[in-house]
């Protein structure tokens, strides 16, 4: 992984275990998302990922591979030589995207020199049905994205332009720069990819329910219901918003259990508010019909966490 992001954070070139612990404590106490990098040598680094103050995992990146790593093993790898420690707070979307990368294995690496080349690459991934993570780096930028069945997931893309993060990759290629692109094959058993699968299944279900509800109750009731659901979820301070029938999930959850808990609360609140307006029978019917319209894999993911129609309607 390229190191553009750490240029905006704090680095101690002659790091110590004290500095490492201090940087982690700062992320925990601030309930912040971010990365801590321990660079032991040019080819070996440890990446520690935090999601809103919770540790999601530690990973050893070496020889173009990544594996889970316990920080207690650091003293064994260290050997007493100086190492650098860096810490950078991140927006939740960036933290999620990087978590996908460190829990994947490198697949291929290539360069892009024009918008045409990039478009052709996207078309090739779509034809192939590729699913995985992508990292893009140049002299001035670093971007991350997730691809599912060849489709670029806009909600999972993030782009660091050297000063700030944007929630998309650049629409046009800068002819003055070369993109170094690395694709990664996912581990479907990893927590990061399970979280992606869960939110990519729950959000479409919720949006389908809201759209059907609007067709029956009208836009005014949709707005009121969305507002009430938002109020009910507010104490948890999750970065999940309902607006005009759309679900925007920008929150970085540290586990599939935490992700499932959030969506369980969302569907419970949504079912309760819909019951008040259209009754329990019609609420159950809408939830069930939209659930059955989802892809089989999406239904399986939701069922594994008991996110099913019968659980959220009276």
Secondary structure, 3 states (H helix, E strand, C coil): CCCHHHHHCEEECCCCHHHHHHHHHHHHHCCCCEEEEEEEECCEEEEEEEECCEEEEEEEEECCEEEECCHHHHHHHHCCCCCEEEEEECCHHHHHHHHHHHCEEEEEEEEECCHHHHHHHHHHHHHHCCCEEEEEECCCCEEEEEEECCEECHHHCEEECCCCEECCCCCCCCCCCCEEEEEEEECCCCHHHHHHHHHHHHHHHHHHHHHHHHHHHCHHHHHHHHHHHHHHHHHHCCCEEEECCEEEECCCCCCHHHHHHHHHHHHHHHHHHHHHHHCHHHHHHHHHHHHHHCCHHHHHHHHHCCCCHHHCCC
